[in-house]
């Protein structure tokens, strides 16, 4: 277990690494579902092999999440979703696993946290570790130029909308989620990643200043890389995972933090393949 401390970004918004920790791993945008068996298998293998003292998931772990009833949806224990859920629960029994939600899985609720054993993080939190303060976000809330999405996000994140949506029949919720996902996929095909908004620079700098942090780490954009934001300030964008050929070449990446810095690594399954 980890303890969340109050900080400048709000109540229960900080994680402080224990002195004996040797490494922390961050992953994002796996978009797990029945359509992604290779990605689910790679995650399960990586979690089983990882020696990280803390694993942090920065949102869009699942392609879609329409309520915690999905925990019981995979009837076949060999299905990709069942394998992924089992691997996450086993990983959380061996070390702390923390999770913040993204735009695809913001309906993950307390039952999922209880049964999978992870710690739920706020949308914006600080990780103090190895001499640095890192602001962790999924990234969608900071894409301010996408005004249509920001209006949609403000609507669906209200308690009233959430309660009303979760009260609808499961099949109806799935149809709504499928329609939203299909619209997003159509937009990707028409515009590519270049057509998607990036995080607002002023908002990133404001977050770092408010938190007294020097690094911003996020996912969401599917454009991995490192960028200098100012003197002593940087952002680090996580890769998405796609080992099933859904959107171009296979890719998957883990960002590891330790006393030597930040390191981009393939998950264990790929790293162990012979050259």
Buried (B, 14 or more C-beta within 10 A) or exposed (E): EBEBBEBEBBEBBBBBBEEEBEBBBBBBBBBBBBEBBBBBBBBBBBBEEBEBBBBBBBBBBBBBBBBBEBBEBBEEEEBBBBBBBBBBBBBBEBBBBBBBBBBBBBBBBEEBBEBBBBBBBBBBBBBBBBEBBBBBBBBBBBBBEBEEBBEEBEEBEEEEEBEEBBEBEEEEBBEEBEEBBEEBEEEBEEEEEEEBBBBBBEBBBEBBEBBEBBBBBBBBBBBBEEEEBEEEBBBBBBBBBBBBEBBEEBBBBBBBBBEEEBEBBBBBBBEEEEE
